[in-house]
Amino acid sequence: MTGLCLICDESNTVEFDKGDFEMPSNNKTKADERIDEIIRLMQRDDSIEAPESLVKWAHNLFRSRVAQPKQSLLHKVIAVLRADLLPDRAAFGERSTSASGIRQMLFEAGDNAIDLRIGKTAKGLSVHGQILGDGFEGSEIALKGQDVSFETRSDELSEFRFDAVPSGSYSLRIRKDEVEIVVDEMKLA
């Protein structure tokens, strides 16, 4: 009896009789005839290994597809200085900051605003800030100068702080998800 080897490896061979796969010829469909043809081809095949192109094709059938990273665009907002209140310089319609010695800067950035308060300390400048508007809790904050940079995260009230900042020119970047607010060329003294 000639068998058809369906499952083969070095330790295991399972054979089936050809009659197990044949149907009476009056009930055969085209699909049944195609299966019979494939079985006959398999029975006559004496090759040891499958053709490389067939192995590659079969391998690709079960290859998992690599997930494509989500494409996102960064929405960059350039902040514009709207108010710069310096100590000992009165501004019409604004409260004086001369008693505290704190400089206050207010930047507008789309639907948000940034309130910065800069004060002098024994170790340099202290920069306190708050992002006004929704959605900037836990955002990444970076203050970068020519020779020095500082990084922190905003708290649950969107407030942040940098201490011991040397006088100089800085850029401030605030990032949360796909939104980045940028303040360029800020002179701190």
Secondary structure, DSSP 8 states (H G I E B T S, - for coil): --EEEEEE-SS-EEEEEGGGG---GGG--HHHHHHHHHHHHHHH---SS--HHHHHHHHHHH------------EEEE-EEEEEE-TT---TTS---TTTT-EEEEEEETTEEEEEEEEEETTEEEEEEEEESSS-TT-EEEEE-SS-EEEEE--TTSEEEEEEE-SEEEEEEEEETTEEEEEEEEEE-
